[in-house]
Amino acid sequence: IYQAHCASCHGVEGKGEIPVRRVGVQPFAHLKTKPFSTSGAWYSDRSTFVRIVSEGLPGRGKPGIASFSLSEWETLFQYTRGLAH
Protein backbone atom coordinates (compact mmCIF):
# COMPACT_ATOMS: atom_id res chain seq x y z
CA ILE A 1 0.00 0.00 0.00
CA TYR A 2 2.79 2.41 0.97
CA GLN A 3 4.80 1.67 -2.16
CA ALA A 4 1.78 2.21 -4.42
CA HIS A 5 0.38 5.36 -2.81
CA CYS A 6 3.01 7.10 -0.68
CA ALA A 7 6.59 6.27 -1.69
CA SER A 8 6.63 8.53 -4.75
CA CYS A 9 6.37 11.59 -2.47
CA HIS A 10 7.80 10.38 0.83
CA GLY A 11 10.50 8.05 -0.47
CA VAL A 12 10.90 4.33 -0.04
CA GLU A 13 12.35 4.82 3.47
CA GLY A 14 10.12 7.76 4.49
CA LYS A 15 13.00 10.23 4.54
CA GLY A 16 11.20 12.83 2.42
CA GLU A 17 13.13 15.66 0.74
CA ILE A 18 11.40 14.88 -2.57
CA PRO A 19 10.27 17.93 -4.58
CA VAL A 20 6.50 17.69 -5.00
CA ARG A 21 5.44 21.11 -6.25
CA ARG A 22 7.00 24.10 -7.97
CA VAL A 23 5.77 27.44 -6.61
CA GLY A 24 6.28 31.11 -7.38
CA VAL A 25 7.81 32.75 -10.40
CA GLN A 26 11.38 32.69 -11.58
CA PRO A 27 13.32 31.85 -9.62
CA PHE A 28 11.01 29.01 -8.68
CA ALA A 29 10.94 27.36 -5.30
CA HIS A 30 10.14 23.70 -4.76
CA LEU A 31 8.10 22.30 -1.90
CA LYS A 32 9.74 19.16 -0.55
CA THR A 33 8.25 16.46 1.61
CA LYS A 34 9.48 16.19 5.17
CA PRO A 35 10.79 12.98 6.74
CA PHE A 36 8.40 11.03 8.94
CA SER A 37 8.95 11.92 12.58
CA THR A 38 7.97 10.18 15.80
CA SER A 39 7.09 13.57 17.30
CA GLY A 40 4.05 14.22 15.12
CA ALA A 41 0.50 13.72 16.41
CA TRP A 42 -0.05 11.22 13.59
CA TYR A 43 2.53 8.85 15.10
CA SER A 44 0.66 8.12 18.32
CA ASP A 45 -2.92 8.51 17.14
CA ARG A 46 -4.29 6.30 14.35
CA SER A 47 -7.36 8.55 13.83
CA THR A 48 -5.09 11.58 13.27
CA PHE A 49 -3.05 9.55 10.79
CA VAL A 50 -6.19 8.50 8.89
CA ARG A 51 -7.49 12.08 8.85
CA ILE A 52 -4.22 13.50 7.50
CA VAL A 53 -3.83 10.81 4.85
CA SER A 54 -7.48 10.81 3.77
CA GLU A 55 -8.05 14.60 3.81
CA GLY A 56 -4.54 15.75 2.97
CA LEU A 57 -3.01 18.98 4.21
CA PRO A 58 -4.56 21.84 2.22
CA GLY A 59 -2.09 24.59 1.51
CA ARG A 60 0.87 22.37 2.32
CA GLY A 61 0.96 20.28 -0.85
CA LYS A 62 -0.30 16.99 0.59
CA PRO A 63 -3.21 15.51 -1.36
CA GLY A 64 -5.75 13.26 0.31
CA ILE A 65 -6.10 9.54 -0.32
CA ALA A 66 -9.24 7.90 1.07
CA SER A 67 -9.72 4.59 -0.67
CA PHE A 68 -8.61 2.05 1.94
CA SER A 69 -10.40 -0.62 3.96
CA LEU A 70 -10.07 -0.68 7.77
CA SER A 71 -7.41 -3.39 7.61
CA GLU A 72 -5.49 -1.48 4.91
CA TRP A 73 -5.56 1.69 7.07
CA GLU A 74 -4.13 -0.29 9.99
CA THR A 75 -1.44 -1.87 7.81
CA LEU A 76 -0.47 1.51 6.35
CA PHE A 77 -0.42 3.15 9.80
CA GLN A 78 1.84 0.49 11.30
CA TYR A 79 4.14 0.41 8.26
CA THR A 80 4.50 4.19 8.16
CA ARG A 81 5.20 4.34 11.90
CA GLY A 82 8.05 1.91 11.28
CA LEU A 83 9.60 4.41 8.85
CA ALA A 84 9.58 7.32 11.30
CA HIS A 85 12.93 8.66 12.43
N, C-alpha and C positions, 0 to 999 in steps of 0.2 A: 504494500500500500504506500509506504513512504517513498520507495524508489519511483513508483508511477506518478505520484501526485506532489511530492515535496522536494525531492532531491535536486531537481533542476534549479530551484531557487536557493535552497539551504545547503546544498552540497551533500555528497554521499555520507560524510561524517558529521554533518550538522554544524560545520565551522563557519558557515556564512561567507561574507565578503564577496558575494556574487552580484555583479551589477544587474539590477532588475528593471530600472527605468531611467531614461534620460530626461532631465528637466532643465528648464531655463533656455536661454539663447546663448549664442556663442560668446564666451566659451561655455560649453555645456557642463553640467554636473551630472553625476550618476548616483542614484540611490543604490546602496548595497545592503544586502541582508546581513543581519547580525548573527553571531553564533548563538546557539542555544545555551541558556544559562540556568543553573539550579536556583538562582535567586528570584526568578520571575514567578508571579502568582500562578501561571499556567502549570508550573512544575509540581506543585503540591495539591492542586485542585483540578480534578478531571473535568468538572463542569466549566471552569474557566478555559481550559484547553479546548474543549469542544466549541465553546462560544467563539473564541478567537479564530479557530480554524474554519468553522462554518460561516461566520459573519465577516471574517477578514478584519483588517484594521484600516478603515477609511482614512484617507489622507496620508497614510504611511506606506502605501504601495503594496499592501498584502491583500490579495483577493481572497474571497471566501470559497470554501469547498464544503458542500453539505450533502454528499451522496453516499454516506456510509451507514452500515447496519450497526447495531449496538456492539456486537462483538468486534467489528472492524474498528470502531472508535476506540475500544479498549486496547486492541492490539497496537494501533497507531500511537495512542497515548503512552503505553509502556515502552514501545520502541524508541519514540522520540525522547522520552526521559532518559533512556540509556545513552543518548547522544550528547546530553547536556554536559557542559564543562564547568 
